[in-house]
Amino acid sequence: MSAPNTNIEKQARRHRGPLIGMALAALFGVGLIVFWLFEESAQSDPPAPQDPQGQVQEAPTSAAPVTPAPGEGAIIPQGGEVPAPATPAQPAP
């Protein structure tokens, strides 16, 4: 069955308002999502810790070498040389 009165210009005029409203609602939703993403990214990098006098503290540096736990892979130094694996001490007879 087809519609008895098909007037394309009249239908376009009647649907213009709802279509504009739906487009505005979609743009508002996209704008909220973009605002949320920018707000989250701005808060993701916390400021450096400060002491009570308001001065920025530097991160502590450690000169001690890091040894992997048993079963973990060895850490390769920046020079590219792979150290020889450590052998466990033999018990005395």
C-alpha positions in Angstrom: 0.0 0.0 0.0 1.2 3.4 -0.8 0.5 6.7 1.0 -2.6 8.5 -0.5 -1.1 12.0 -0.3 2.6 12.2 -1.1 3.7 15.8 -1.1 7.5 15.7 -0.7 7.9 19.5 -0.1 5.3 19.4 2.7 6.9 16.4 4.3 10.3 18.0 4.2 8.9 21.1 5.8 7.3 19.1 8.6 10.4 17.0 9.3 12.9 19.8 9.3 12.4 20.7 13.0 12.7 17.2 14.4 15.8 16.5 12.2 17.5 19.7 13.4 16.7 18.8 17.0 18.2 15.3 16.6 21.3 16.8 15.0 21.7 19.3 17.9 21.2 16.5 20.4 23.9 14.4 18.7 26.3 17.3 18.5 25.7 18.0 22.2 26.5 14.4 23.1 29.7 14.4 21.0 30.7 17.7 22.6 30.2 16.3 26.1 32.4 13.2 25.2 35.2 15.5 23.8 35.0 17.7 26.9 35.2 14.7 29.2 38.2 13.3 27.3 40.1 16.6 27.5 39.2 17.0 31.2 40.5 13.4 31.9 43.7 14.0 30.0 44.3 17.3 31.8 44.0 15.6 35.2 46.0 12.4 34.3 49.4 14.0 35.0 49.5 14.9 38.7 51.8 17.8 39.7 55.2 17.0 41.2 55.2 16.5 45.0 56.1 19.5 47.1 57.6 19.9 50.5 55.9 22.1 53.2 57.7 25.2 52.0 56.2 24.8 48.5 59.4 23.8 46.7 59.3 20.9 44.2 61.1 17.8 45.3 63.3 15.9 42.9 62.8 12.2 42.4 65.2 10.0 44.4 68.0 8.4 42.4 69.3 4.9 43.1 72.8 3.8 42.2 72.2 0.2 43.4 71.9 -2.4 40.7 68.6 -4.2 40.3 68.7 -8.0 40.4 65.8 -10.0 39.0 63.9 -12.5 41.2 64.6 -16.2 40.6 62.8 -17.3 37.4 62.6 -13.8 35.9 64.7 -12.7 32.9 68.0 -10.9 33.4 68.3 -7.2 32.9 70.7 -6.4 30.0 72.9 -3.4 30.6 72.9 -0.5 28.2 76.3 -1.5 26.8 74.6 -4.5 25.2 76.8 -7.1 26.9 74.9 -10.0 28.4 76.4 -11.1 31.8 77.2 -14.7 32.4 74.6 -16.5 34.4 75.4 -16.9 38.1 76.0 -20.4 39.3 74.8 -21.5 42.7 77.4 -22.2 45.4 78.2 -25.9 45.8 77.7 -27.3 49.2 80.9 -28.5 51.0 81.2 -32.3 51.4 
